[in-house]
Amino acid sequence: ADVRGDWRCVTNVILRAFHTVRLASLPIGVRPDDPEAWSLETLNESLRQMNWVPKKHREYTKEELAKLARDMNCKPPTAKTLQVFKVKVDEGQHLPMLDTTVKSSAFVTMELNNVKRRSKIVQGSQDPLWRETFKFQMNDEDVRHSLISNAKQLFDQVCNEEQVLELEELAELLKTLKVRESAQNIMSRFDRDKTGNIDWAQFVIMFDALGFDKRDLTLTLYDSAIAGIEKEIGSAVVSVKSLKSGEMKSLTVMLKDADGETLYGHDGRATALKIRLSMHNISNAKVFDKTEKEASRIIAGSDKVLKHLEACRCVVIKL
């Protein structure tokens, strides 16, 4: 009993320490517990949980809501649903040949919300069949934290010593983000204090307004036919944001090369991937049930280990 109690105590201490270090390592404005990184819906929901009642006939800005949430020590509400995306990679069509004497040995990688998956290698075919299904899980706040974290890295790369973006830095950042609107227009829209610059809080508001939450699935085709070296052949980006729960889409995705030009195969036809996309929402209850079962399984396994340790200790004592 003492061994079991000590083991669980040490485990809890390690988990708490890991969580604390992880949060501390995140930059300000990106931490999940920082209201400045929350979406407008999350701010309103967290304030409602604190029984906050807005004044009548008054519109609150996101900065004001974030300040209220911080002052009231609000916690972000738990995500109500978990989105499970399924990506089935069926086949490739008209793959180019790296060598006229060697057929392709192709595989596909997928990336969604910084999570990567990889298919098997199909050797000796310019029209490979994979027929593999991959799963990705996410919730809205996870996606947002990831997007804000990436935005913070970009912001830190171009901001000046005062941690603000002036017109020149803003123009450079907008070019990187491939925003067509001019820096002057963006500055006039989001520089509400008319200081001639945009700080991080204003940048988060701009980030939301410009709609960078695209939920893009990146597909990349590789060929390892020559000396086993994995060479990128082409890629494509597919948005999954519009997928509804229970919906399935069959797509033929045309690939582009490194220069953004359409990729053509050995027969002069456009290289493509045939895929199927689907998404399902899972309620918290189902997730928690699954988590509890998994936790029970782990604890049961741990109990077996503890019993084994107890037995070993008894043997040592007898010896």
KAFENNOR-V950109 format. One record per residue. N is the residue number from 1. PSI is psi in whole degrees, 0 to 359 (* if undefined). BURIAL is b if it has 16 or more other C-alpha atoms within 10 Angstrom, else e. Layout:
<<N,PSI,BURIAL> <N,PSI,BURIAL>>
This chain:
<<1,320,e> <2,319,e> <3,316,e> <4,316,b> <5,317,e> <6,318,e> <7,314,e> <8,323,e> <9,313,e> <10,319,e> <11,316,e> <12,319,e> <13,317,e> <14,316,e> <15,317,e> <16,319,e> <17,318,e> <18,316,e> <19,319,e> <20,315,e> <21,321,e> <22,314,e> <23,320,e> <24,334,e> <25,345,e> <26,144,e> <27,158,e> <28,138,b> <29,356,b> <30,337,b> <31,140,b> <32,335,b> <33,7,b> <34,114,b> <35,336,b> <36,338,b> <37,0,b> <38,157,b> <39,166,b> <40,321,b> <41,320,e> <42,320,b> <43,312,b> <44,318,b> <45,318,b> <46,324,b> <47,323,b> <48,323,e> <49,336,e> <50,13,e> <51,30,e> <52,134,e> <53,118,e> <54,153,e> <55,146,e> <56,146,e> <57,33,e> <58,134,e> <59,130,e> <60,137,e> <61,166,e> <62,326,b> <63,319,b> <64,319,e> <65,320,b> <66,320,b> <67,318,e> <68,315,b> <69,321,b> <70,316,b> <71,327,e> <72,3,e> <73,47,e> <74,151,b> <75,143,b> <76,137,b> <77,149,e> <78,138,e> <79,134,e> <80,333,e> <81,152,b> <82,127,b> <83,126,b> <84,113,b> <85,135,b> <86,130,b> <87,114,b> <88,117,b> <89,108,b> <90,299,b> <91,164,b> <92,152,b> <93,134,b> <94,54,b> <95,143,b> <96,157,b> <97,125,b> <98,332,b> <99,133,e> <100,344,e> <101,352,e> <102,128,e> <103,162,b> <104,149,b> <105,89,b> <106,151,b> <107,164,b> <108,138,b> <109,148,b> <110,142,b> <111,128,b> <112,122,b> <113,44,b> <114,13,e> <115,131,e> <116,146,e> <117,158,e> <118,136,e> <119,174,b> <120,167,e> <121,128,b> <122,116,b> <123,147,b> <124,40,e> <125,138,b> <126,356,b> <127,67,b> <128,149,b> <129,121,b> <130,309,b> <131,50,e> <132,147,e> <133,136,e> <134,147,e> <135,143,e> <136,137,b> <137,142,b> <138,161,b> <139,168,b> <140,318,e> <141,326,b> <142,316,e> <143,316,b> <144,317,b> <145,321,b> <146,316,e> <147,316,b> <148,322,b> <149,316,b> <150,320,e> <151,322,b> <152,321,b> <153,317,e> <154,318,e> <155,314,b> <156,332,e> <157,329,e> <158,347,b> <159,159,b> <160,188,e> <161,335,e> <162,9,e> <163,41,e> <164,162,b> <165,118,b> <166,180,b> <167,318,b> <168,315,e> <169,322,b> <170,318,b> <171,320,b> <172,318,e> <173,318,b> <174,326,e> <175,319,e> <176,321,e> <177,359,e> <178,44,e> <179,126,e> <180,332,e> <181,143,e> <182,155,e> <183,326,b> <184,316,e> <185,317,e> <186,317,b> <187,317,b> <188,330,e> <189,322,e> <190,352,b> <191,77,b> <192,332,e> <193,358,e> <194,45,e> <195,353,e> <196,13,e> <197,170,b> <198,123,b> <199,183,b> <200,319,b> <201,318,b> <202,328,b> <203,322,b> <204,319,b> <205,317,b> <206,319,b> <207,317,e> <208,315,e> <209,326,e> <210,351,e> <211,59,e> <212,358,e> <213,83,e> <214,343,e> <215,61,b> <216,135,e> <217,121,b> <218,123,b> <219,129,b> <220,130,b> <221,131,b> <222,155,b> <223,128,b> <224,30,b> <225,327,b> <226,110,e> <227,24,e> <228,9,e> <229,126,e> <230,114,e> <231,131,e> <232,129,b> <233,312,b> <234,171,b> <235,168,b> <236,155,b> <237,129,b> <238,128,e> <239,133,e> <240,8,b> <241,326,e> <242,356,e> <243,135,e> <244,157,e> <245,129,e> <246,355,e> <247,146,e> <248,136,b> <249,136,e> <250,123,e> <251,146,e> <252,109,e> <253,120,b> <254,135,b> <255,153,b> <256,152,b> <257,187,e> <258,336,e> <259,3,e> <260,10,e> <261,152,e> <262,134,b> <263,135,b> <264,147,b> <265,191,b> <266,336,e> <267,11,e> <268,7,e> <269,154,e> <270,134,b> <271,135,b> <272,161,b> <273,135,b> <274,122,b> <275,163,b> <276,133,e> <277,140,b> <278,158,b> <279,141,b> <280,140,b> <281,134,b> <282,129,b> <283,162,e> <284,324,e> <285,315,e> <286,320,e> <287,316,e> <288,322,e> <289,315,e> <290,320,e> <291,318,e> <292,320,e> <293,317,e> <294,318,e> <295,319,e> <296,320,e> <297,318,e> <298,317,e> <299,320,e> <300,318,e> <301,322,e> <302,322,e> <303,322,e> <304,318,e> <305,318,e> <306,319,b> <307,321,e> <308,319,e> <309,319,e> <310,316,e> <311,318,e> <312,320,e> <313,321,e> <314,319,e> <315,317,e> <316,317,e> <317,318,e> <318,320,e> <319,*,e>>
